[in-house]
Amino acid sequence: MVLTAAVALGAGAVGFWLGRQSRSQKVFPARHTAGRTPRTEEEAIWTLRAKAEEDDEDAVRIRLVHINDVYIMDNLPRLRKFLDDCCSGIRRENLVVCVGGDLLSPYPLSTLDKGRGMVEVMLESGVQYACFGNHEADVDLRSLKQRLERWRERGGIWINTNMPDLLPELGLPTYASVVGLSKDGDSSRQLCLLGVCTKDPSLYTDDADFGGAISTALDCNECIRDTAKELMDLHKLDPDAQKVDAVVALTHQDLAVDIELATMARSNGIHAVLGGHDHTEYLDQHNGCVLLKTGMDAQRVGVVDLLWQGDKDVPTIDFYDLIPLASFATSRAVSKSVQKHMRKLWNLEQLKARVHLSVFAEQPVMSSKNIRKHQTTLGSFLCSALRDEMQVDCVLFDGGNIRGDRDYIPSTEHYLGSHWVFTLSDLELELPWSSGMVEIVLDGEQVARAVRLSRTLKPGSGGFLQTDEGLWVSPEDQAQVTHIANEQWKKDRKYRVGMMHSSLVGMNHNPVFEEWCKANSSQIPKEDSSRPAKELIKKQLARRVWDQLPEFHDMNTSHSGALSKDEVIQAYRKTFSNSPDAAVEPSVDQLMAVADFGEKGELSPASYQGIFRLPTWVALSYFTAEQARERASPCELGSKLSLM
């Protein structure tokens, strides 16, 4: 490998020290801290300051501050304040602030600015070093190049150790060199940073991601070990070259692979692995190498101090910890920057927030929290909407693609009372990606096994399958399926299953789906045949609202035989009398999206009838017409079904 270096020297190497804003965030529950008692924020800052102040004049201390997987800007103003506090007594050039990938996407602004705002705010908060994450592939190559160029213009260094074919014209460095100085300025030590991104094929749409560079990417761990060894041997080969005293790896890959790397790292001069990707908080040492991951969204920062005393060649790990940012003040300058970039989204969100899709009852509380660990109420709600719109028997949806991580808590002060209006803005927060849906046929055993494996093989992963309301599990074991389509499942019965195309073809590696694809290679739906989950859900929720409006002839007050938009608006106002005026027309526009109003902007009786569908269970292939009539309730079939 040809090594391309980016060298950071002097105060300018630290980047730009401005500020930011934040609100406290949920701490990711999956934490591993090797039995350590977490320090309070005050204890951590006191310890960091004391260690720097007590160093000998000829000691060199390099402090690494790490975050990873930042999808919101909220905590970045606190990061800036933290950096001001924790670097007291340390030379600024000895402070290394890095992010371990997944910053350009899928943060809320990414669909509008392709990561532009995040780059600016990251740099203003003091972050200088970055490696790629798999979600940087969400950004088109042209925009990615622009973001990387801007990162460099602002003094940042983006390290690319394992994708040699990515934008070669930019000459991205394979490593970054940081030279730390002692207090008296007479001693120096060189630290080299590497940065790698997972090449796991299940995470990418196809080989064209990263402009095709992911298809030729090098194995992360092999690449790090080989590059670190080459760097540590440079001085042996060239006595005039400055000696590399330690290597630190920035990684974006699964925890298990990071542990494998850290376990063998010290033999190649690697003293710390600063990871990302799986949103897990992790802190431990493996054979003398620190491995840490900070979770996500800069809720915590990872700090590692490497200390060289006197003429010792090998540094000691003098401090390592995960420190929560929730109690830190926010930087006014960075907060202003966040507000400037987010304003365009806030304006758009105000419009989207006026589009009412559904109203949640007081109980059960709708929630998408901890969606990678258990079946959530919102996961069930969304999957049920997908099931009804796709007219399938069940839906299996990877929890990692539902991203809101929030409770829809009722409030007695809400204009609808103790209810929550679920808006278009909420839906897009929960489903930031298109999540194309396809339909396949599985037998009962395959459905039950797919759910079981998704919830047991890799707990807490994005592959945890959320399911619809008709798929029941045992009260004692959420991995044991008891019913499909509201009936006890049968081993050999064929069920029509809705799922994401990406999940079917390998995302999150569900063994059942991989086996199905291998056995049915000619029947795998093409990606371009998939339908975006958000659009399907919007249509289904619109149908449900139509079902709450008066009958066609009651809305058609003009008796013209065709419904106008104004007539639908009037009916909407009467039905949802508590809705604010600003929400009525945008919500009706959403209803019109599922109805054919024709060139004249009018809805005929035939088009009106086409809005409504039989309940999903009626459409199940193994039901007869007689069984359907026996099971139908008056409220379920009603007068609208008579229109069919």
Secondary structure as UniProt FT lines:
FT   STRAND          5..8
FT   HELIX           11..14
FT   STRAND          31..32
FT   TURN            34..35
FT   HELIX           41..54
FT   TURN            57..58
FT   STRAND          60..67
FT   TURN            74..75
FT   HELIX           76..86
FT   TURN            87..89
FT   HELIX           92..94
FT   STRAND          95..99
FT   TURN            108..109
FT   HELIX           110..113
FT   TURN            114..115
FT   HELIX           116..124
FT   TURN            125..126
FT   STRAND          129..131
FT   HELIX           134..138
FT   HELIX           141..153
FT   TURN            154..155
FT   STRAND          157..159
FT   TURN            164..165
FT   HELIX           168..170
FT   STRAND          175..181
FT   TURN            183..184
FT   STRAND          188..197
FT   HELIX           201..203
FT   TURN            207..208
FT   HELIX           209..216
FT   HELIX           220..232
FT   HELIX           234..237
FT   TURN            239..240
FT   STRAND          246..252
FT   HELIX           255..263
FT   TURN            264..265
FT   HELIX           266..268
FT   STRAND          270..275
FT   STRAND          281..286
FT   TURN            287..288
FT   STRAND          289..294
FT   TURN            297..298
FT   STRAND          300..308
FT   TURN            310..311
FT   STRAND          316..324
FT   TURN            326..327
FT   HELIX           332..352
FT   TURN            353..354
FT   STRAND          356..360
FT   STRAND          366..367
FT   TURN            369..373
FT   HELIX           377..390
FT   STRAND          394..398
FT   HELIX           399..401
FT   STRAND          407..408
FT   TURN            412..413
FT   TURN            415..416
FT   STRAND          420..423
FT   HELIX           424..430
FT   STRAND          436..443
FT   HELIX           444..456
FT   TURN            459..460
FT   TURN            462..463
FT   STRAND          465..467
FT   TURN            469..470
FT   STRAND          472..474
FT   TURN            475..476
FT   STRAND          477..484
FT   TURN            485..486
FT   STRAND          487..488
FT   TURN            491..492
FT   STRAND          494..500
FT   HELIX           501..504
FT   TURN            505..506
FT   HELIX           507..509
FT   HELIX           511..519
FT   HELIX           521..523
FT   HELIX           527..529
FT   STRAND          531..532
FT   HELIX           533..548
FT   HELIX           552..555
FT   TURN            557..558
FT   STRAND          563..564
FT   HELIX           565..575
FT   TURN            576..578
FT   HELIX           581..592
FT   TURN            593..594
FT   TURN            598..601
FT   STRAND          602..603
FT   HELIX           605..609
FT   TURN            610..611
FT   HELIX           616..619
FT   TURN            621..622
FT   HELIX           625..631
FT   HELIX           634..642
//
